[in-house]
Amino acid sequence: MRIGVLTSGGDCPGLNAVIRSVVHRAVVDHGDEVIGFHDGWKGLLECDYRKLDLEAVGGILARGGTILGSSRVQPAHLVGGVERARGHVADLGLDAIIPIGGEGTLKAANLLSEAGLPIVGVPKTIDNDIASTDVTFGFDTAVTVATEALDRLKTTAESHQRVLVVEVMGRHTGWIALHSGMAAGAHAVVVPERPFDMDELTARVGERFEAGKRFAIVVVAEGAKPREGSMEFKTAGTDIYGHERFTGIANQLSVELERRLGKEARPVILGHVQRGGTPTAYDRVLATRFGWHAVEAAHRGEFGMLTALRGTEITMVPLAQAVETLKTVPADRYAEAECVL
Ligand code: F6P
């Protein structure tokens, strides 16, 4: 079998573990040939790839990022992109393509699958918002990084009697905010799923100071927004792909909290540090299992499917189903966190 693998969309700790696992299972156990496309779908569209053998994937398990590179380019963005991808798959004699990606990548994968290409998807995102899988690799690493940062920020906040508003990633969902906030014992968590009321948030933080506490930590997901009319809020426009930019909520919230509480407040934006560096052991294991199962699915001819974790088992789910909706933070999960904040 000849398999093409690519990593697309925002990078994520664990991508290299999937690539390594695909190569080990396919090349060593099945005698397949594996090629890796550079910079996501762009590599497939431009026929830019290299052969992946055991040597190519040696020593990459613990490495962050992706040895193949990534981009946010998608076949549907380009005129004739789907046809071009189909042509290159035929020219290269590929029997299977394994795209590793998040929401946007999986939508593109589904589109190509519906156009007849032999696709087995692997979900990834630090945001943990892919509905078909209980967990995506990268999430555990991001939460660990954010939690460590929050632990550190507590000591400086306390020294200066400040409110620190810490922005974590999560454009549509607040999983990183919820988990890191719970793990670090933050005092308020603000998620996109629940537009926040500025009066309520101010009261919550204010009560802490009234109770004699010297500092407060507010964790806010980058995609969070105030309830309509609850505070003036400016969005930061869009990037070159038309995606909303998230560079504002912590700044705006800290200014507003400082004004309303008369306490020093500072924004801290963790940004891409949550995506960089070595994956946790949990993410390495999940990523390795996904890679193994993707190769097996390809050998069974199970195309148009996605690897997924359900409980402790890896199963295959239809790509079309996986891209239907995002996994948001449900009210009961938020309530569990709120009670200990
Ligand atoms: O989807 C993963 C993610 O890290 C989001 O949490 C974040 O909004 C986005 O990617 C950032 O993307 P970029 O690296 O293109 O700025």
Boltz pocket constraint, residues with backbone or C-beta under 6 A from the ligand:
constraints:
  - pocket:
      binder: B
      contacts: [[A, 10], [A, 11], [A, 102], [A, 125], [A, 126], [A, 127], [A, 169], [A, 170], [A, 171], [A, 222], [A, 246], [A, 275]]
      max_distance: 6.0
